[in-house]
Every structure is written in C-alpha cells, then in structure tokens.
Amino acid sequence: MMRSLGAGGLLMALAGWAVAGPSFAVGFGAASAWAITPEDAACHTDLELVSRSGAVAPIALISDGEHVALRFAKEGMPGEAFLPIRIDGKPYSNLVQRTGEEGLAVMNLSDETLAALRHGKILQVAWLADEAVSASLAGASQGIVDLRSCGVQVAGQHRVREAELDVQRAEARAKAVADEQLAAARAQTAAAEAERQRVAAETERARAQAEALSAQAEQQRAVAEQERQRYYYGERERYDSDRPPPSAPEPAPWGYYRPYYSPR
C-alpha cells in the first residue's frame, strides 16, 4: 500500500474509479495518450485488459506522486498475496493487499516493474479473470510520468487541506478546553460566592441570636434588680412596722433651767 495515500485515501480513489467506470480504454491499437483523472489525494488512469474471447477486465493505475499501484477487483482475494504480472512476457511479482471493500485489492508496483511498464509493449495478467487478459502499453512512458506528476500536485493539495483541517481541529479542541476551563472557573466562582453568602448569612444569624440573647439577659437582670429592690424595701417596711413606737423623752433633771433667748 502506498504510504502517502494511506488505506483510506487510496480506497476513496479506488471507489471513485469503481463508480465512474473507465474514462479511457487502452487496448491493442488504441491511442497512446492516457487520460489522467485527479482524485481526493491521488490521480488515476484506467486501463482495460481484454481476453482472447473478448472479455474485458478493467484495472486502474493510481499514484500519489511517490508511489504507483495497480488497482483491480477480484472476488475471493486473500488479505495479502505475492502475484506476478507479465510485461512483454517477463514476470514481475509484487505484493497484493486487499482493501476494506469487498473484492478490491491493490498491487504496489516496484521500481523495476514501473520501469518495465514504461518501456514495455504488452501487459499480461493471467490470474485476473477466467482466462488471461492483456493490454497495449502504448503511451505508458509518458502516461506514467503524467500520472505521477498529477499525483504530486493532488497529494500536495490534499496535505495542505489536511494541515488546515488539523489546525482547525486543534483550534476547536483548544477552544473546547478553554471553554471547559472557563466554565469550571465560573462554576468555582459561583460556588465560592454561594459559600461566602452562606457564611455571611450564618454570621448574621449568629449575631442576631447573640443580640437577642444579650437583650434577654439584660431584661432578666433588670427584672432581677426590680425583684431585689422590691424585696429590700418590702423587708424594710416590715421591719419598720414591727418596731415599737418611740417613747416620750424623759424630763430633764431637777433644777436644770434652759435659758430662753428672745429673738431680736
């Protein structure tokens, strides 16, 4: 599998090829110009291999500019295989890997295989259909160069878009974290304010209770003072009422004369 394309990007490119169908057929005697079609992260060109009976087996060459792969559809393909293709009768074996789509597989072409494709005349595959199929490689030399050139540009644009998306995703994650932290700070501030108000209310309630108790104690002291004074004066009155009246003064001794002075 091509590293730059990745499984997802290559699969999208291959799926697009499967839906759109071949845009240019290269068979025996076909024109040499290859039609290159940009995809999301790569470019592809479609080829049709034909058997002696006339059965057609479509394939596609896909490139991200760095690698070139051959994509095909075949039921029952194993997860991985090492299969040959023939160029001018000479076999070139390459690793085949099945993609996530049922029946879709990709053969990663080595540099040796690509060189043979660029300079060869006939591509033959014996295992793709019920009988061997083949196609002309007329125009392959320039076609592969164009395919890779297109892949370089498309993959570069794809990387730029992905980088922009990564930045946007990172900014979104940073904003989400900042919003979460801000919400947490606001929640903490609200909780602290609620606690402050609760403590203030408790303090005010305790102060009011203390003042009420102080006033009650003062009232009790006043009542006690009144009771004490009432008791004191009541006891004195009882004491005074129980005392005998004072006796008349005794007369002065005999012969004592108190002189009288008339006022002037």
HELIX and SHEET records of a PDB file:
HELIX    1   1 GLY A    6  ALA A   20  1                                  15    
HELIX    2   2 ASP A  111  HIS A  119  1                                   9    
HELIX    3   3 ALA A  140  ASP A  242  1                                 103    
SHEET    1   A 9 THR A  37  PRO A  38  0                                        
SHEET    2   A 9 CYS A  43  VAL A  50 -1                                        
SHEET    3   A 9 VAL A  56  SER A  63 -1                                        
SHEET    4   A 9 VAL A  68  ALA A  73 -1                                        
SHEET    5   A 9 LEU A 104  ASN A 108 -1                                        
SHEET    6   A 9 LYS A  90  ARG A  98 -1                                        
SHEET    7   A 9 GLU A  80  ILE A  87 -1                                        
SHEET    8   A 9 ILE A 122  VAL A 125 -1                                        
SHEET    9   A 9 VAL A 133  SER A 136 -1                                        
END                                                                             
